[in-house]
Amino acid sequence: MNAGVALRAMNIDDLAWVEGQERVLHPFPWTMGNFSDALEAGYIARIICVDGRNVGYAVMLTVLDEAHLLNISIVRECHGQGLGRTFLDALCDEIRKRGVAQMFLEVRPSNEAAKRLYTAYGFVPIGRRKRYYPAADGEREDAIVMRLGL
């Protein structure tokens, strides 16, 4: 990991900050209850910090040798600095050590920045979930399902 960049476990004391960032970053944010439930259920929940300052968060579910990246977010003022890739590197390193062989995620077709990151990282599209995400016009947006072999 880059100098000054660290990963740590998300805990209950982080939830207010995480929920606040979620509301800023996403038009249809997870709730504090979603994050709290993930922590209670034992999902992998991490905070990425730069020089001791929280700059992002992620939640993953692992089952047997598979991981599902449910949420990964970098604070807006840190976009474009390579932290998304750094965060993915750290998350993949952690789950590889747990014996995970592949990771899945969903991404909105309209989320060009995320699609570029995931494709550059090696994720490949493997399917679509029709009408998966809520959309601003009251309709629903498909999700592209992507897979990464670890």
URRAMO-V292875 format. One record per residue. PHI is phi in whole degrees, -180 to 180 (999 if undefined). PSI is psi in radians with two decimals (none if undefined). OMEGA is omega in degrees with one decimal (none if undefined). Layout:
BEGIN
phi:psi:omega
PHI:PSI:OMEGA
PHI:PSI:OMEGA
END
This chain:
BEGIN
phi:psi:omega
999:2.65:-179.8
-63:2.67:177.2
-58:2.37:179.2
84:-0.12:-179.7
-102:2.29:-179.6
-140:2.69:176.2
-116:2.45:176.6
-144:2.85:178.1
-69:2.41:172.2
-74:2.49:176.5
-134:3.06:-175.6
-56:-0.57:179.8
-70:-0.29:179.0
-85:-0.24:-167.5
-63:-0.64:178.9
-64:-0.76:178.6
-64:-0.82:-178.6
-60:-0.81:-179.2
-64:-0.68:177.2
-61:-0.77:177.5
-66:-0.71:-179.9
-58:-0.74:179.8
-66:-0.59:178.8
-74:-0.67:-170.6
-86:-0.47:-170.4
-129:2.37:179.0
-68:-0.42:177.7
-130:1.34:-171.1
-74:2.69:166.3
-65:2.70:176.5
-95:2.93:174.6
-58:-0.65:177.5
-61:-0.67:177.0
-61:-0.80:180.0
-68:-0.73:179.1
-61:-0.78:178.1
-61:-0.70:179.2
-63:-0.74:177.6
-63:-0.81:-179.7
-61:-0.64:-178.2
-78:-0.11:178.1
85:0.31:175.9
-63:2.75:174.3
-77:2.02:-179.4
-128:2.13:-174.3
-129:2.66:173.2
-115:2.35:172.4
-104:2.35:-177.1
-124:2.54:172.0
-121:2.10:-178.5
51:0.71:176.3
83:-0.02:-179.0
-103:2.27:176.6
-63:2.24:178.1
-129:-0.05:178.8
-174:2.99:-178.2
-152:2.74:179.0
-151:2.66:175.4
-135:2.28:177.9
-132:2.56:173.0
-109:2.32:174.3
-118:2.41:175.2
-139:2.08:-177.2
53:-2.06:-177.0
-105:0.41:178.9
-123:2.58:173.6
-124:2.58:175.4
-124:1.99:177.5
-79:1.92:-174.2
-91:-0.55:-177.3
-159:2.27:170.8
-142:2.22:-174.8
-144:2.46:175.0
-119:2.37:-179.4
-57:2.54:-171.7
-54:-0.74:-176.0
-68:-0.15:178.7
-108:0.10:177.7
-63:2.57:176.1
81:0.16:-179.1
-105:0.11:179.8
84:0.13:-177.6
-72:-0.51:176.0
-61:-0.79:178.8
-67:-0.74:178.0
-60:-0.74:179.5
-64:-0.81:177.5
-59:-0.74:177.3
-55:-0.85:-177.1
-66:-0.73:179.2
-65:-0.76:179.4
-65:-0.70:176.6
-59:-0.78:-178.6
-64:-0.79:-176.4
-77:-0.49:173.5
-59:-0.73:179.2
-64:-0.38:178.1
-90:0.03:178.8
88:0.25:179.0
-77:2.32:-175.6
-104:-0.32:-179.5
-155:2.66:179.6
-125:2.47:176.9
-120:2.74:173.6
-158:2.87:170.3
-117:2.56:177.5
-142:2.51:176.6
-68:2.40:173.9
-58:-0.48:-179.4
-81:-0.15:-177.6
-91:1.38:-174.2
-61:-0.73:-178.1
-63:-0.78:179.7
-66:-0.74:179.5
-61:-0.72:178.0
-62:-0.80:179.6
-60:-0.89:-176.2
-64:-0.72:179.0
-65:-0.80:178.4
-62:-0.56:-179.4
-75:-0.35:178.7
117:-0.01:174.8
-67:2.50:176.7
-123:2.47:177.7
-68:2.37:179.6
-125:-0.08:179.7
174:-3.05:-179.1
-138:2.46:171.5
-107:1.98:-177.5
-68:2.34:173.8
54:0.74:-173.8
-79:-0.75:-174.6
-103:2.53:169.8
-68:2.65:-179.6
-128:2.77:-174.7
-61:-0.54:-177.2
-83:0.15:-179.2
87:-0.13:177.2
-86:-2.84:178.2
-128:2.61:178.5
-113:2.45:176.6
-64:2.88:170.7
-119:2.43:170.7
-90:2.18:177.0
-91:2.26:-178.8
-125:2.67:-178.3
-133:2.50:174.8
-128:2.16:172.7
-80:2.33:-178.8
-103:none:none
END
